[in-house]
Amino acid sequence: MIACLSQIRNTGSPSVYNTKRGALLEETYTLFRALANGLKQEDARKAFLAGEIIQKGTYRTRESFWATIYHRYLSVCPEWIIPALCEASKHGQNSTEFLSLT
């Protein structure tokens, strides 16, 4: 599992990633709430890009957000990351449980 995390963990110097905008907290929260409420993982990308999960202005914006979120949370070890973030999202977007995992 540690080897999996090393593939996605940020190792560079602090950056915009650590801000609300850089971390895509709202978008990540909204996606994992949808998954927690029964959205199938295989349908998540299509719904995200179609604007059914987030209503950002352009398809390119949603595509960029999806690529970032997918890389951070879905591309490596989804068998434990997805359930953990779905459960944490039940506590709220600004909860310690959710923020500590994002």
N, C-alpha and C positions, 0 to 999 in steps of 0.2 A: 504494500500500500504506500509506503514512504517513497518508493521509486516512482509510483504514479504521480504523487504530489510534486515531485521535483520537476516533472515535465510542464506543469502549469504555474508553479509558484513564481511570483515576481521576485527577481533577485537583484534588480538594478537599484539605483538610488531613488529616493522618494520623488514622486512626480504627481501629475494631475490624477493619476490612478487613485490616489488616496482622498480625492475630493468626491463630493456627492455626484457630480457630473461625470467624472472619470470612472467612478466605480459602477455607474449605471444602476444605482440602488433601486430607484423606483421601477425601472424596467425589469430588473432581475426579480424584484419582489412580485411584481404583477405576473410574470411568467410562472414563478413557482407557486403562486396562489392558484393559478389556472390549473397547473398540474396536480396540485393538492385537491382541487375540486373535481378531478376526474378527467381532465384533458389527457388524452393518450400522448405519450412521448413522441410517437411517430407522426402525430398530427400537429405537434407544437410549432414546428418551423413554418408550415403552411399558414397556420392561424396567425403567427407572429408577423410574418411578411405581409399578410393580407390586411393587417391593421385590426384584427379581431381581438388581440391581446393588448397591444399598445396602439394609441391613435396618434402617432407622430406624423408630421406633414407629408413626407415623401417615402416612396418605396426604398430609395437608396439609404435614407436615414435608418429605416427599420432593418434593412439588410446589413448595414454596418453594425448596428446594435446587436443583431442576432449573431453575427460572426464573433463579436467580442464575448458575448455571454456564452455562446457555444464553446469557444476555446477555453474559457475560464472554468466552466462548470459541467459541461456535457461531453466533452471529447475524451476525458480521461476518468476512469473509475465511476461511471454513471450509476453503477449498481449500489453505491452507498451515498454518493453526493446528492443525487436527486431526492431520495427519501429524506435525507437529513435536512436539506433546504426546504422541502415541502413542509416538514414538521415544524421547522423553525419559523416559517412564514406565518403559521397559525398564531404566533405571538405578536405579530404586527411588524410593519416595515421598520420601525425605529427601535425594536426590541433588542436587547442584548443577545438573545438567542439567534436572531437573524443576522444582525450586524457582525457578530463574531465569526460567522461562516462566510461572509461575503468579502 
